[in-house]
């Protein structure tokens, strides 16, 4: 492999800002901050808005479109005259 052309692939800690969930994986993502881990390592920190621990799809807390107070039915009634 050529020197100087590959990204810096290293261990990195990702933190979900919505619930504080942390996980360590390898990544090339840029990081401006470092975080001291429980085992003494100091790793680059990447802050996430959401992760699998807080996203509604993975947590099972997503809302069904049909349960939003009849919005679907209201839409269908409003545009029923355009149906061919």
C-alpha positions, 0 to 999 in steps of 0.5 A, spaced: 500 500 500 502 507 498 503 511 504 499 517 505 493 516 501 489 512 506 484 515 511 486 514 518 482 508 520 482 508 528 478 506 534 473 511 535 467 512 540 460 514 538 455 518 543 448 518 542 446 525 544 439 524 546 440 518 551 447 518 552 448 511 549 456 510 547 459 505 543 466 504 540 467 501 533 473 503 528 471 509 523 475 514 518 470 519 521 473 526 523 473 528 530 474 534 534 474 532 541 477 526 545 473 522 550 477 518 556 474 511 556 473 507 563 479 502 561 483 508 560 484 509 553 483 516 550 479 515 543 476 520 538 469 522 540 463 523 534 457 525 537 450 522 534 443 525 534 440 518 534 442 511 534 439 504 534 438 505 541 434 512 540 431 511 533 423 510 533 424 504 528 429 500 532 425 501 539 418 500 537 415 506 539 414 509 532 407 511 530 402 508 525 400 513 520 393 510 521 393 512 528 394 519 527 387 521 529 384 520 522 388 524 518 388 519 512 381 518 512 380 526 512 385 526 506 381 521 502 375 524 503 378 531 501 380 528 495 375 523 493 372 527 487 379 526 484 378 519 483 377 516 476 
